[in-house]
Amino acid sequence: MPSDLVYLDHAATTPMRREAIEAMLPHLDQSYANPSGSHRFARQARQALDDAREVIATVIGCLPGDVVFTAGGTEADNTAVLGAVQLRGGTAVCSAVEHHAVLHAVEHVAGVVVGTDASGRIDQSRLSATLEASGPDISVVSVMAVNNEVGSVTDVAQVAALVRRLAPGALVHTDAVQAANWLDLRLLMPHVDLLSLSAHKFAGPKGVGVLVIREGVTVSPLLIGGGQERERRSGTQNVAGAVAMAEALRLADLERDSEQDRIGVLRDRLVDRLVDEVPHLRETVAREHKVAGSAHVCIRDVENEALLYLLDEAAVCASAASACAAGAMEPSHVLAAMGVEREWAGGALRLTLGRTTTRADVDRAAEVVIAAVKRIRAHIGARP
């Protein structure tokens, strides 16, 4: 990584930590056997996989047998939603701000998408109306623990209690992909039947994730063939990835409180300066409603495509909450669901902090954003 690079896109992916890399290396060039084999070399691989499963289960607060290894968060989310509907029939329900891995899966099976409040949390009155109207027919309700764009935290326990009361036959799934760095997963698990994680969000490798399927719960597998993972996900397991994921998750759990405090201070420093020095900039979600690593802001009448270009030119890595649709930049589905006005949503900027973020990073990023906005506004003759 270039020495002058400022990386503030940790919600997209975060760099692997050295401990996770070292944990996986022996399983790439030494203990490389297929864990489904019967010889001693294969049994060593199986033992490493089982040990990783134990570590992950301890951090999540579930049984080791509940842990199903997947190829990432998308597969875990798809399996939770589509697997529930395929096995149980009925309707899938989710919030309008879910990651597309959930949202598109719910739409694929003609499910129900429930609106949110201005902070990006599912509107519980609308959810109640949906559950009361269709309770017996609902197979799964999916709500993300932490939103991947704006960082808002949903009270999963409260949502789950509503589902248990009004649609007791429904499964509760949470996409916790963005949660592991910020929330104690042991506090989530008692309230849900299904929980998704992705290793590269907490300094593990890409291409490996987990779907927790609570004991006694069954969903249809999306991948069939070899019968691995107790016939819940066929395919030769990624032993090296699983081992690295377990180590990264274990360390994220140990460091959560101290890192949360440190990163929260840096986030506040960054956003406070932007709010003070950039006219017509506002924080998208109040800090008490979101995780410490989220510095999502909206800048009125500034196109984020131009802003990101200038940030990239200055070696600041960030992202925007918009996508290209029909040749035009459209506000993200998250901001649209939150009711953010288009003149603000078009200037959405997602700055996300992580384990490697320093004070120098946030100070440099603030300087670059302030200068870039001034340059854009000067060019278009907009607000100073």
VENMORA-V753504 format. One record per backbone hydrogen bond with DSSP energy under -0.5 kcal/mol. NH is the residue of the N-H (numbers start at 0). CO is the residue of the C=O. E is the energy in kcal/mol with one decimal. If there is no record, write none. Layout:
BEGIN
nh	co	e
NH	CO	E
NH	CO	E
END
This chain:
BEGIN
nh	co	e
4	1	-1.5
5	314	-2.9
6	4	-0.6
7	5	-0.8
7	316	-2.2
9	351	-1.5
11	8	-1.2
12	8	-1.6
13	199	-2.1
16	202	-2.0
19	16	-0.7
20	16	-1.9
21	17	-2.7
22	18	-1.7
23	19	-1.6
24	20	-1.7
25	21	-0.6
26	23	-1.3
27	24	-2.0
28	24	-1.5
29	25	-1.6
30	25	-2.9
31	29	-1.6
36	33	-2.0
42	38	-2.2
43	39	-1.7
44	40	-1.4
45	41	-2.5
46	42	-2.3
47	43	-2.0
48	44	-2.1
49	45	-2.5
50	46	-2.5
51	47	-2.1
52	48	-2.1
53	49	-2.1
54	50	-2.1
55	51	-2.4
56	52	-2.4
57	53	-2.1
58	54	-1.9
59	55	-2.3
60	56	-2.7
61	56	-2.0
65	62	-2.0
66	63	-1.5
67	65	-0.6
67	210	-1.7
68	66	-0.5
69	208	-2.4
75	71	-1.8
76	72	-2.9
77	73	-2.9
78	74	-2.6
79	75	-2.1
80	76	-2.3
81	77	-2.5
82	77	-0.8
82	78	-1.3
83	79	-0.9
84	80	-2.0
85	81	-2.8
86	82	-1.6
87	83	-2.7
88	84	-2.5
90	136	-2.7
92	139	-2.4
93	111	-2.0
94	141	-0.9
95	113	-2.2
97	94	-1.1
101	98	-2.0
102	98	-2.7
103	99	-2.0
104	99	-0.5
105	101	-2.6
106	102	-2.4
107	103	-2.2
108	104	-1.2
109	106	-1.8
110	105	-2.9
111	91	-2.8
113	93	-3.0
113	111	-0.5
115	336	-0.5
116	120	-2.7
119	116	-1.8
122	114	-2.6
123	121	-0.8
126	122	-2.4
127	123	-2.4
128	124	-1.9
129	125	-2.2
130	126	-2.8
131	127	-2.7
132	128	-1.9
133	129	-2.1
134	130	-1.7
136	133	-1.8
137	133	-0.7
137	134	-1.4
138	90	-2.8
139	90	-1.3
140	170	-2.7
141	92	-2.9
142	172	-2.2
144	174	-1.7
145	174	-0.7
146	151	-2.6
150	146	-1.1
152	288	-2.7
153	144	-2.3
155	153	-1.8
158	154	-2.1
159	155	-3.0
160	156	-2.2
161	157	-1.7
162	158	-2.2
163	159	-2.9
164	160	-1.6
165	161	-2.5
166	162	-2.9
169	166	-2.4
170	138	-2.6
172	140	-2.9
172	170	-0.5
173	193	-2.1
175	173	-1.1
175	195	-1.3
178	175	-1.5
179	175	-0.9
181	178	-1.9
182	178	-3.1
184	182	-0.8
186	183	-1.8
187	183	-0.6
187	184	-0.7
188	184	-2.3
189	185	-0.6
190	187	-2.0
191	188	-1.2
192	171	-2.7
193	171	-2.0
194	211	-1.5
195	173	-2.0
196	209	-2.3
198	207	-2.2
200	197	-1.5
201	198	-1.8
202	199	-0.5
203	198	-2.2
207	204	-0.5
208	69	-2.0
209	196	-1.9
210	67	-2.5
211	194	-3.2
212	65	-2.7
212	210	-0.6
213	192	-2.7
213	211	-0.6
216	213	-2.4
219	82	-2.2
223	221	-0.5
230	226	-1.5
231	227	-0.7
231	228	-1.3
232	227	-1.6
233	222	-1.9
238	236	-1.4
241	237	-2.6
242	238	-2.6
243	239	-2.2
244	240	-2.6
245	241	-2.4
246	242	-1.9
247	243	-2.5
248	244	-2.7
249	245	-2.4
250	246	-2.1
251	247	-2.3
252	248	-2.2
253	249	-1.8
254	250	-2.3
255	251	-0.8
258	254	-2.8
259	255	-2.6
260	256	-1.9
261	257	-2.3
262	258	-3.1
263	259	-2.1
264	260	-1.7
265	261	-1.7
266	262	-3.0
267	263	-2.4
268	264	-2.1
269	265	-2.4
270	266	-2.8
271	267	-2.6
272	268	-1.6
273	269	-2.0
274	270	-2.9
275	271	-2.2
276	272	-2.2
277	273	-2.2
278	276	-0.6
280	277	-0.8
281	297	-2.5
283	295	-1.8
288	285	-1.9
289	286	-1.3
290	150	-1.9
293	290	-1.4
294	292	-0.6
294	350	-2.3
296	348	-2.3
297	281	-2.6
298	346	-1.2
299	279	-2.6
299	297	-0.5
300	342	-2.4
301	298	-1.2
303	345	-2.5
305	302	-0.6
306	302	-1.8
307	303	-2.9
308	304	-1.5
309	305	-2.0
310	306	-2.3
311	307	-2.7
312	308	-2.1
313	309	-1.3
314	311	-1.7
315	310	-2.8
316	5	-3.3
316	314	-0.6
317	315	-0.6
318	349	-1.6
321	319	-0.7
322	329	-1.5
324	322	-0.6
324	327	-2.6
327	324	-2.1
329	322	-2.1
329	327	-0.6
331	320	-1.8
335	331	-2.3
336	332	-2.1
337	333	-1.7
338	334	-0.6
338	335	-1.0
339	334	-2.4
343	340	-1.4
344	340	-3.1
345	341	-2.3
346	343	-1.5
347	344	-1.6
348	296	-3.0
349	318	-3.1
350	348	-0.8
351	7	-2.2
351	349	-0.6
352	292	-2.5
356	353	-1.7
361	357	-1.8
362	358	-2.3
363	359	-2.4
364	360	-2.7
365	361	-2.3
366	362	-2.0
367	363	-2.2
368	364	-2.7
369	365	-2.5
370	366	-2.2
371	367	-2.6
372	368	-2.6
373	369	-1.9
374	370	-2.2
375	371	-2.5
376	372	-2.6
377	373	-2.2
378	374	-1.8
379	375	-2.1
380	376	-1.3
381	376	-1.5
END
